[in-house]
Every structure is written in C-alpha cells, then in structure tokens.
Amino acid sequence: MLKQWMAIVAGLSLSTLTLAAPVAGQDYQVLDTPVETNAKNGQIEVTEVFWYGCPHCYDLEEPLDAWAADLPEDVVFERLPATMGDTWVRHAAAFFAAKQLGILDQVHEDFFDAIHQDGKKLIDEDDIAAFYSNYGVSEEDAKKALNSFGVKSQINQAHAKMRGYQLMGVPALIVDGRYVITPNSAGSLENMPQIASALIDQERNERSGSEQAQGE
C-alpha cells in the first residue's frame, strides 16, 4: 500500500514538472541583446546551432527532426553550423556549400553518419568534394561551392551570430533570437525541444497580448 501511494505521489510530481513553465535563468537563458532572425510575416524562428563533429548534436538530430516535422505554420526551423574552430569552420563551409548546391536535405544526415558511424573526418576539401559527388554534383562544382564568395559570406554571418548567442558549446536551440536552450539548462537533450515548444507558446502569447493592447 505504501509503495502504491509513493508511486502515485512520484507520478504527480513528474506530471507537475513536465507541465511547469520553463524558468528564465534556469531552463533557458535570455540574451540581453537579441540576435536578428530571418523570420517573416510574424513567424517565430527556432535555430539549432550544431557541429557535425559533436556527438551530442548527432544524438539530438533524431528527436529534433521528429519535433520539427510537427511545428505549426507560424514557426520556422533553421540550422546554423557553429564556427568555434578550424574544423568547425570547414564543416560549416560543407553545410553552406551543400545548401548552395541544392543537396543539403540529402546530405545532412549522411554527413553526420559518415563522421559518427563510418569514422570519416570530412575535413579536407578533396574528401568533402568526393563525398558530395555521390549526390549528383561533380567534385569540381563542390570545390567551387566550398570556396565561393557566397559560402564565405555565410560563414562570416555565422561568426556574427555565434558572438551574439554567447554560446560556450553545442548543441543549442535559439528561440526568436533571444532565448537560448542548452543541454545543461534543459536537463537533457530530449528536454530541449519541449522547452523550445513552451517558449514558442510564450512568445506567441506575448505577441498576441501586445497586438491587443495596441488595438485598444
């Protein structure tokens, strides 16, 4: 009987914890200066900051993809490769080059798998170009994309956003350019999308309240 009562109490505590609103400074951080987003038409942007070489980022991909697939129309999901070192920058260039070549959707998951399952580094330009040649582009075109002005410009923009986000590591989720969620703040990788959902609702409600106040 005592065990049953304890189980009920534990269940209630867990439910309360799950339903509780996330707390600023505890479950997520609020940036003093928001980073500009690319969201349009009143949309709320959620940005995943990642590095292909990060095992935690790799583990987050599956639950995050499932979460992102069910986002409402007023939420736009973006990915931003982190640029915290030379290898990171090379992988960021690979990401932006794949985007420019129109093969990012095909390549993204496979690039992760090649590093974390097949033991490939995919750092050298030749290795990345050879890898991309499996997706209908020539190695020459892949190298041109890797060294293009457009890719270099996007890397510079990523540098600027990284400074704005004030991140010490990855993965991270950024909601509306100002709420920062990390595995440490969320308590686990799996909790990160849940907290992001709560912050999306919070931001949506704040915008709605602001619009109503302006209309009065």
Buried (B, 14 or more C-beta within 10 A) or exposed (E): EEEEEEEEEEEEEEEEEEEEEBEEEEBBBEBEEEBEBEBEEEBBBBBBBBBBBBEBBBBBBEBBBEBBEEBEEBBBBBBBBBBBEEBBBBBBBBBBBBBBBEBBEBBBEBBBEBBBEEEBBBBEBEBBBEBBBEBEBEBEBBBBBBEBEEBEEBBEEBBEBBEBBEBEBBBBBBBBBBBBBBBEBBBEBBBBBBBBBBBBEBBBEEBEEEEEEEEE
